Amino acid sequence: MTMKLADHAPKHFLWRMEGEVAVIRLDRPERKNPLTFDSYAELRDTFRDLAYAEDVKAVVFAANGGNFCSGGDVHEIIAPLVGRDMKGLLEFTRMTGDLVKAMINCGKPVISAVDGVCVGAGAIIAMASDIRFATPRASTAFLFTRVGLAGCDMGACAMLPRIIGQGRAADLLYSGRSMSAEEGHQWGFYNRLVEEEVLEAEAIAYATRLAQGPTFAHGITKTQLNQEWSMSLEQAIEAEAQAQAICMQTRDFERAYRAFAAKQKPVFEGD
């Protein structure tokens, strides 16, 4: 099953296409872009649909109004949660986790472009992205303990140590303190620091280069990066042997060979 998402018109966040790159941004800049029940659910559903979208090759999750995301809205999410029973609470926490799973399984590279505040679930969205760019003023915090919750939210205890290391992750998840952009870059959380005025353009340019590459193979790379977490080394090597053999059957592999033989740049078509 395939679908087209270029004309997607979400109600609870902004969406636009830059060529074959989808650009997503939360749209409450006056409050530093908090998430609501509705935006959580619509983002989850959109990333699920992206797995089948043939006209979107990469995604940029951008900042808006100088900030990325201030996490769950205090009044529209946290206040109602205080009154929910266990069943209702678990429905919510599973929904938020489903957003991360949808991002991981969407089959497209996701690049986060982080500026200003990036905390709580916003930090999780950045974490769940494949590539992360940030401005020098980006401030990232997994602040769940500061609202009386555990740091193990939406996969943080599994994913963050793999990105920055166990000790650094433990520091951030226990304390809820802010990680500066420089720390994030030094630790490998951020791939690149860029100035605010070029942040989105840099992220879109990077995503466009990926969109012009062998996109079927990019989907395989994303799958292997995530699935191999739970494999032994021998299992991973065998899984990659099978994955690469699949990619060798694509037309893009043949296109690359023919272009190389003709001393030309290959033009990939994603099949």
C-alpha positions in Angstrom: 0.0 0.0 0.0 1.4 3.4 -1.0 0.0 6.9 -0.5 0.9 10.5 -1.1 1.3 13.0 1.7 2.4 16.1 -0.2 -1.0 17.7 0.3 -1.2 16.6 4.0 -3.1 19.2 6.0 -2.7 18.5 9.7 -4.8 20.4 12.2 -2.4 20.5 15.1 1.0 21.3 13.6 2.4 22.8 10.5 3.4 20.9 7.4 5.0 21.9 4.1 7.0 20.2 1.4 10.4 21.4 0.2 10.8 19.2 -2.9 10.6 15.6 -1.5 11.4 16.8 2.0 8.5 17.2 4.5 9.0 20.0 7.0 7.1 19.7 10.3 6.9 22.3 13.0 4.8 22.7 16.1 2.7 25.8 15.9 2.4 27.4 19.3 5.4 29.7 19.3 4.0 32.0 22.0 4.3 29.2 24.5 7.5 27.7 23.1 5.5 25.0 21.1 4.1 22.6 23.7 2.5 19.3 22.7 -1.1 18.6 23.4 -3.1 15.3 23.3 -4.2 16.2 19.8 -0.8 17.1 18.4 0.8 13.9 20.0 -1.9 11.7 18.3 -1.7 13.5 14.9 2.1 13.4 14.9 1.9 9.6 15.7 -0.6 9.0 12.9 1.4 11.1 10.4 4.7 9.3 11.0 2.8 6.0 10.7 1.5 7.2 7.3 5.0 8.3 6.3 6.0 4.6 6.1 3.7 4.3 3.1 4.2 7.8 1.5 6.0 7.5 -1.8 6.3 11.2 -2.4 8.2 12.0 0.9 11.8 10.9 1.0 13.0 12.6 4.2 11.6 14.7 7.1 12.8 17.8 8.9 11.3 18.5 12.3 12.0 22.2 12.7 11.9 24.9 15.4 9.3 27.7 15.3 9.7 31.2 16.7 13.1 30.5 18.2 12.2 27.4 20.1 11.8 23.7 19.3 9.3 22.3 21.9 8.6 22.9 25.5 7.2 19.4 26.1 3.7 18.4 27.2 1.5 21.4 27.8 1.2 21.9 31.6 -2.5 23.0 31.4 -3.7 20.8 28.6 -1.8 17.6 29.4 -0.3 17.5 32.9 -3.4 18.9 34.7 -5.8 16.4 33.2 -3.4 13.5 33.8 -3.5 14.2 37.6 -7.2 13.2 37.5 -6.9 10.0 35.4 -7.1 6.5 36.6 -4.4 3.9 35.8 -6.1 2.8 32.6 -6.3 6.3 31.4 -2.7 7.1 32.3 -1.4 4.0 30.5 -3.4 5.0 27.4 -1.6 8.3 27.4 1.9 6.9 28.0 1.5 4.3 25.4 0.3 6.9 22.9 3.4 9.0 23.5 5.7 6.0 23.1 3.8 5.1 19.9 5.0 8.5 18.5 8.7 7.4 19.0 7.9 4.0 17.5 6.3 5.6 14.5 9.3 7.9 14.0 11.7 4.9 14.2 9.5 2.8 11.8 8.6 5.5 9.3 11.3 4.3 6.8 12.6 7.9 6.2 15.5 9.8 7.6 14.3 12.3 10.2 16.4 15.4 10.9 15.7 17.6 13.8 16.6 21.3 13.6 16.7 22.4 17.2 16.7 26.0 18.4 16.1 27.4 21.9 14.0 25.3 24.3 14.0 21.6 23.6 12.7 19.9 26.7 10.6 16.9 27.9 8.9 15.3 25.0 10.6 17.8 22.7 14.0 16.4 23.8 12.5 12.9 23.1 11.5 13.9 19.5 15.0 15.2 18.9 16.5 12.0 20.4 14.2 9.8 18.2 15.4 11.6 15.1 18.2 10.1 13.0 20.2 13.3 12.7 20.2 16.4 15.0 21.3 19.9 14.1 21.2 22.7 16.7 22.0 26.4 17.3 24.5 27.4 19.9 21.6 28.6 22.1 19.7 25.3 22.1 18.9 24.1 25.6 17.9 20.4 25.9 16.5 18.8 29.0 14.9 15.5 29.8 13.2 17.1 32.8 10.8 14.4 33.8 12.2 14.1 37.4 11.5 17.8 37.8 7.7 17.0 37.6 8.0 14.0 39.9 8.3 11.3 37.2 11.0 8.8 36.3 13.6 9.6 33.6 12.5 6.5 31.7 10.0 8.2 29.4 9.3 7.3 25.7 12.4 5.1 25.4 14.9 7.5 26.9 16.6 4.9 29.1 17.2 2.7 26.0 18.0 5.3 23.4 19.9 8.1 25.1 22.7 6.0 26.5 23.4 4.6 23.1 23.7 8.2 21.7 25.8 9.9 24.5 26.9 7.0 26.8 25.5 5.6 30.0 27.0 8.0 32.5 26.1 11.1 30.6 22.5 9.8 30.1 22.2 9.0 33.7 23.3 12.5 34.7 20.6 14.1 32.4 17.8 11.6 33.3 18.4 11.7 37.1 18.9 15.5 37.4 16.7 16.8 34.7 19.3 19.5 34.1 19.7 21.3 30.8 22.4 20.0 28.3 24.0 23.0 26.5 24.4 22.9 22.8 28.1 22.6 23.2 27.8 19.7 25.6 25.3 18.0 23.2 27.7 18.5 20.3 30.8 17.2 22.2 28.8 14.2 23.4 27.5 13.3 20.0 23.8 14.1 20.6 24.0 17.0 18.1 25.7 16.2 14.8 26.2 19.8 13.9 25.9 23.3 15.5 24.8 26.0 13.1 23.7 29.6 13.5 20.0 30.3 14.0 19.6 32.1 10.7 20.7 29.1 8.6 19.5 26.3 10.8 16.4 25.3 8.9 18.1 25.8 5.5 21.1 23.6 6.6 18.7 20.9 7.8 16.6 21.0 4.6 19.7 20.9 2.4 21.0 17.9 4.3 17.6 16.1 4.0 17.4 17.0 0.3 20.8 15.3 -0.3 19.5 12.2 1.4 16.2 12.4 -0.6 18.3 12.5 -3.8 20.2 9.3 -2.7 19.2 5.7 -2.8 16.1 6.1 -0.7 15.2 2.4 -0.6 18.7 1.7 0.7 18.3 4.5 3.3 15.2 2.8 4.6 17.2 -0.4 5.0 19.9 1.5 6.8 17.4 3.0 9.2 15.9 -0.4 9.9 19.3 -2.0 10.6 20.4 0.9 12.8 17.4 0.2 15.1 17.0 -3.6 14.8 20.7 -4.3 15.5 20.4 -2.9 19.0 19.1 -6.2 20.2 21.3 -8.5 18.1 24.5 -10.2 18.8 27.4 -9.3 16.6 27.1 -12.5 14.6 23.4 -11.9 14.1 24.0 -8.3 13.0 26.6 -9.3 10.5 24.2 -11.9 9.0 21.3 -9.4 9.0 23.5 -6.9 7.2 24.5 -9.6 4.6 20.9 -10.2 3.9 20.0 -6.5 3.8 22.9 -5.7 1.4 21.9 -8.6 -0.9 18.4 -7.1 -1.0 19.8 -3.7 -2.0 22.0 -5.3 -4.7 18.8 -6.3 -6.4 17.6 -2.7 -6.7 17.9 -0.6 -9.9 19.7 2.0 -7.9 22.6 -0.4 -7.4 22.7 -1.0 -11.2 22.4 2.8 -11.9 25.3 3.5 -9.6 27.5 0.9 -11.4 26.6 2.2 -14.9 27.2 5.8 -13.8 30.6 4.8 -12.3 31.5 3.0 -15.5 30.6 6.0 -17.6 32.4 8.4 -15.2 29.1 10.1 -14.4 27.2 11.0 -11.2 24.5 8.5 -10.5 20.9 9.6 -10.5 19.0 7.5 -8.0 15.2 6.9 -8.2 14.6 4.9 -5.0 13.9 1.6 -6.6 
